[in-house]
Amino acid sequence: WWGVAEAGTRGVGVVGGSGAGGSEGDCARGLAARVGLPLDKARSGRVADLELAAWRPSDMRMDITRLVEILGTEPPSLEAGLDRMCAAGQEAETA
C-alpha cells in the first residue's frame, strides 16, 4: 500500500480494508478467536440503539474505490490482516 505515495497521486482518499467492510465487533471477535480469548460474555450492539449526542449512520463502511484504482489491487481482507498481525506478534515474542 506504499504505492499510494509512489504513484504521486494528489488528493484525499480513504484507506481501509477490503470492500467487504467490517465492524469494530467483527475485528474484536476475529482477534479474540485468533488469540484464544473466550467470547461467552461478549455483547454486540447497534449504534441506533445508543443514546448518542449526534446521529451516526448504521453503515459506516467507506468507499475505497479510488485507492484501489490508484494501486491497481484490492486491499487484504480483515481476516488476512488479523492473521498477519497475529503472526507478526508471535514472531516478536520469539525474537
N, C-alpha and C positions, 0 to 999 in steps of 0.2 A: 503493500500500500504506500510505500515511499514514492511510488511512481507519480503520485499527485504532484509532489514538489518537482520531480524531474520533468514532468510534462510541461511545466511553465504556464499552466493554466491560471487565469486570474478569476477572482470572484468568490462567491460563497457557495459552499456545498455541504451536504450532510454526510458525516462519517458515521456509519452504523454497521450493523450486522447484515446478514443476508436479507433479501426481500421478504422472507417469511416472517420476519419480525419476532418479537417475543416480549414478555413482560419481565419485570423485576422478579416476580414469583417464579417464572419459568427458569430464570437464571439461578435463583436461590435453590430451587428444588433440584436442578441439574447438578449444581455444585455439591449439595448435600449428598446426593446419591453417589457421586464420584469419590467423596472422601469418607463415606460410611456413616454419616450422621443420620439419626432417626428423624422421620417426618411425622410421627404419630401425633405430635402436638402442634404441627404447623397448620396455619389457617390462611386461606386466601380470601380476598375480598374484591369489591368493585369500587372504583373511585366514586361512582354515582351514589353509593351508599354512605359516603362520608359527609360530614357537615363541614365543608371547607369554605374559607372566606371567598375564594374565587372559583368560578366554574372551570372544570377540566374536561376535555373530550374523553369519551370512553375508549377510543382507539388512538394511541399516541405514537404509533409507528411513523417513521419518517421516510420520505421518498428519497432513495439513494440512486435514482436513475442517472443523474448527471455524473456522479462519481464513477459509476460502472462504465459509462460511456468514455470517460477520460482514461480510465485504466484498462478498459477492454477485457475486464474479468469480473466475476461476481465475488463478493467477499465470502469468507468461510461462514458456515452455519454457526449458530450458538453452540450446538453440540461439539463441533470441531474446535471452536475456540476454548470451550471448557476443558476438552481433552488436552489441548496444547498447554493451557495454563496449569493444569494439574501435573502434567508430565514435567514442565519446567520447574514446578515446585518440588517434585520428587528428586529431580536432578540436583537442585540447590541444596536439598537436605543431605544428600550423599556426598557432596563435594567437600 
